[in-house]
Amino acid sequence: MPLTKTFPRPARTGMHQKLTAPIGKKTTTSISSLKLNECKYKLETESGKIIDPIALACWMYEHGKKDSSMFYIAKHQTPEYNILESLTPEYHKTAQKIRDYYSQKFLMLGLRSEVYSTPRDKLGEPGLTKFRTELMRYFLDSKENYEYTDDQVGMIYSLPRLYKEDQLLDKLREKYNTSDWKNKEPHSKVVRKTLYYIDVNRKKNWHHTRATRYMKNEEFFNYWFHDENDRLYCIDLEMNNPFRCMWSRLIEFPLEVEGTIYKNTAKDKLNYYTFGNWEILEEF
């Protein structure tokens, strides 16, 4: 699985000095700077086809792979590691859908806000976060050549999960009550509610360590419900919760819940409730 790595031209000279040296079997690198974090990578099959790294991320997401060394070098030339040749068209189609989705999403956000680096735009709505700004820059820079830097690996790896999550959030905005909060709606109060299950998405708190090339993460679930007024409620559950299987069966029915609720406003004006102390009173 060849992978090309190139470095930017040094600012102190107009000459592009290039040194090619083997890194493992069938892999080369071009060196013109010692700033390793600024080098650019490109995935390439043995036949010379350039692979979108997002397609590789989709394969890793589906198969639960977390070793980010796949984005850098094939350490072992075996079928287990040499997966670029075997990536099916579905992964490439999904990668393009992800690019199209976020390009359109950021275009619409850009039309609403002219200042991306400030916490709020002139309309009083959140502007693009640092992550979104970097992601938008990556899409623009890699549109034609599929290149990426070391610092972008963690972001690329997370895209399939984020895409699935954002599609769910779009559905919640479209079908349920996410309008602005009203003063009469309860906040930091104990209430009794009947909740109806909608869907679940997986969340990760992770970071990409450049030294180990590994994604360290803690996983948990966001379970989404609505009440009789179609207001949204989000309940978190840890991945290793011993009652998760029982919980999955329980939420197939309406839940009578009592607890302290709090108003939340997430990115892109998604308004929903979370619980403090709460309990399930009975199963219908």
C-alpha positions in Angstrom: 0.0 0.0 0.0 2.1 2.9 -1.2 1.7 6.2 0.5 3.4 9.5 -0.6 4.5 12.1 1.8 5.7 15.5 0.7 7.0 18.5 2.6 6.5 22.3 1.9 9.4 24.2 0.3 11.6 25.9 2.9 11.1 29.7 3.1 14.8 30.5 3.2 15.5 29.3 -0.3 13.9 29.3 -3.8 15.2 25.8 -4.6 13.1 22.8 -4.0 15.5 20.2 -2.7 14.1 16.7 -3.0 15.4 13.6 -1.4 13.7 10.3 -1.9 14.2 7.4 0.5 12.4 4.1 1.0 10.1 3.8 4.1 9.1 0.1 4.2 8.3 -1.9 1.2 6.8 -0.1 -1.8 6.6 3.2 0.1 8.6 6.4 -0.6 8.8 9.9 1.0 9.9 13.2 -0.4 11.7 15.4 2.1 12.4 19.2 1.7 11.8 20.4 5.3 12.3 19.2 8.9 8.9 20.3 10.0 7.3 16.9 10.0 3.9 18.2 11.2 3.6 20.3 8.0 4.2 17.4 5.6 1.4 16.3 3.3 0.3 12.7 2.7 -1.5 11.0 -0.1 -2.9 7.4 -0.2 -2.1 5.6 -3.5 -2.8 2.0 -4.6 -0.1 -0.1 -6.3 -1.8 0.7 -9.6 -1.3 4.4 -9.0 -4.9 5.3 -8.1 -5.2 8.1 -5.5 -7.5 7.2 -2.7 -9.7 9.6 -0.7 -8.6 9.2 2.9 -12.3 9.7 3.9 -13.0 6.4 2.1 -10.4 4.7 4.3 -12.0 6.4 7.4 -15.4 5.0 6.4 -13.9 1.5 6.2 -12.2 1.9 9.6 -15.5 3.2 11.1 -17.5 0.2 9.8 -14.9 -2.3 11.0 -14.1 -0.6 14.4 -10.5 0.1 13.5 -8.7 2.8 15.6 -5.1 2.4 14.6 -4.3 5.6 12.7 -1.1 4.2 11.3 -3.2 3.1 8.3 -3.2 6.8 7.2 0.6 6.8 7.1 2.4 3.6 6.1 1.6 -0.1 5.5 3.9 -1.7 8.0 3.0 -5.2 6.9 2.2 -6.1 3.3 -0.5 -8.6 4.1 -4.2 -8.6 3.1 -5.1 -7.3 6.6 -3.1 -4.1 6.1 -3.2 -3.7 2.4 -6.9 -2.6 2.3 -6.7 0.2 -0.2 -6.9 -2.2 -3.1 -10.0 -3.8 -1.7 -12.0 -0.7 -0.8 -15.4 -1.2 -2.5 -17.2 1.6 -4.5 -19.6 2.1 -1.6 -16.8 3.5 0.6 -15.9 6.0 -2.1 -19.5 7.0 -2.6 -20.0 7.6 1.1 -16.8 9.6 1.2 -18.1 11.9 -1.6 -21.5 12.2 0.1 -19.6 13.4 3.3 -17.7 16.0 1.2 -20.9 17.2 -0.5 -22.9 17.3 2.7 -20.4 19.4 4.7 -19.5 21.6 1.7 -23.2 22.5 1.4 -23.6 22.8 5.1 -20.7 25.2 5.5 -21.8 27.2 2.5 -25.2 27.9 4.2 -23.5 28.7 7.5 -21.1 31.0 5.7 -24.0 32.9 4.1 -25.4 33.5 7.7 -22.1 34.6 9.2 -19.2 36.6 7.7 -17.0 36.3 10.8 -15.9 32.7 11.4 -13.3 33.3 14.1 -15.7 35.0 16.6 -17.9 33.2 19.0 -21.1 34.7 17.6 -22.0 36.3 14.3 -23.8 39.6 13.7 -27.2 37.8 13.9 -26.4 36.6 17.4 -26.0 33.0 16.3 -22.8 30.9 16.8 -20.3 31.2 14.0 -18.1 28.5 12.7 -16.1 26.8 15.4 -12.4 26.2 15.1 -13.0 22.6 14.2 -15.5 23.5 11.5 -13.2 26.2 10.1 -10.3 23.7 9.9 -12.6 21.1 8.3 -13.9 23.5 5.7 -10.2 24.4 4.9 -9.4 20.7 4.5 -12.2 20.2 2.1 -11.1 23.1 0.0 -7.5 22.2 0.0 -8.0 18.5 -0.7 -10.8 18.7 -3.3 -8.6 17.8 -6.3 -5.6 16.0 -4.8 -6.9 14.2 -1.6 -3.8 15.3 0.3 -3.8 15.7 4.1 -1.5 16.7 6.9 -0.6 14.9 10.1 -2.7 17.3 12.1 -5.8 16.5 10.0 -5.7 12.7 10.5 -7.8 12.8 13.7 -10.4 15.0 12.0 -10.6 12.8 8.9 -10.9 9.7 11.1 -13.9 11.2 12.9 -15.9 12.2 9.8 -18.0 9.1 9.3 -19.2 9.2 12.9 -19.9 12.9 12.7 -21.7 12.5 9.4 -24.0 9.9 10.9 -24.6 12.1 14.0 -25.3 15.3 12.0 -27.8 13.4 9.8 -29.7 12.4 12.9 -29.6 16.0 14.3 -31.0 17.2 11.0 -33.9 14.8 11.3 -34.5 16.0 14.9 -34.6 19.6 13.7 -37.0 18.8 10.9 -39.5 16.6 12.7 -39.5 17.8 16.3 -39.9 21.0 18.3 -36.5 22.7 18.4 -37.9 26.3 18.5 -36.5 29.0 20.8 -37.1 28.5 24.4 -40.1 30.3 26.0 -39.9 31.7 29.5 -42.8 29.6 30.7 -41.0 26.4 29.8 -39.5 24.7 32.9 -35.8 24.9 33.6 -33.9 23.5 36.6 -37.2 22.1 38.0 -38.5 18.7 38.9 -41.0 17.4 36.4 -42.8 14.2 35.5 -42.8 13.4 31.8 -43.8 10.6 29.5 -40.9 10.2 27.0 -41.0 8.4 23.6 -37.8 7.0 22.1 -36.6 8.4 18.7 -33.1 7.3 18.0 -29.5 7.0 19.4 -26.1 8.1 18.3 -22.6 7.2 19.5 -20.3 9.9 20.8 -16.6 9.8 21.4 -14.2 11.9 23.5 -10.9 11.2 21.7 -7.6 12.6 20.7 -5.1 11.6 18.1 -1.5 11.1 19.5 1.1 11.7 16.9 3.7 9.6 18.7 1.7 6.4 18.9 -0.5 7.0 15.9 -3.5 5.8 17.9 -7.0 7.2 18.6 -7.6 7.3 22.4 -11.3 7.6 23.1 -14.1 7.2 25.6 -17.4 6.2 24.0 -20.9 6.8 25.2 -24.4 7.0 23.7 -26.9 9.9 23.3 -30.4 8.6 23.5 -33.0 11.0 22.1 -36.7 11.2 23.2 -39.6 13.5 22.8 -42.5 14.4 25.0 -46.2 15.1 24.2 -45.2 18.6 22.9 -42.4 17.2 20.7 -39.7 18.8 22.8 -36.5 16.9 22.7 -34.7 15.1 25.6 -31.2 13.7 25.5 -30.1 11.0 28.0 -26.4 9.9 28.0 -25.4 6.3 28.7 -21.9 5.0 29.1 -20.8 2.3 26.7 -19.8 -0.1 29.5 -23.0 0.4 31.5 -24.0 -3.1 32.7 -27.7 -2.3 32.2 -27.4 -1.1 28.6 -29.1 -4.2 27.1 -32.0 -3.9 29.5 -32.2 -0.2 28.8 -32.4 -0.9 25.0 -35.4 -3.2 25.5 -37.0 -0.8 28.0 -37.1 2.2 25.7 -39.1 0.3 23.1 -42.1 1.5 25.3 -43.1 4.9 26.5 -41.2 5.9 29.7 -42.7 7.6 32.7 -39.8 9.6 34.0 -39.4 12.1 36.9 -36.3 14.3 37.4 -34.8 17.7 37.2 -34.6 19.0 33.6 -32.3 21.7 32.1 -32.6 23.7 28.9 -29.7 23.2 26.4 -28.9 24.9 23.1 -26.4 23.1 21.0 -24.7 24.1 17.7 -27.0 25.2 14.9 -29.8 26.1 17.4 -30.8 22.6 18.5 -32.8 23.2 21.7 -33.3 20.2 23.9 -33.6 19.1 27.6 -31.2 17.1 29.7 -31.8 15.5 33.1 -30.1 16.0 36.4 -31.2 13.4 39.0 -34.0 11.3 37.5 -35.7 7.9 37.7 -38.0 5.7 35.7 -41.3 5.4 37.5 -42.9 2.7 35.6 -43.1 0.9 32.2 -46.3 1.2 30.2 
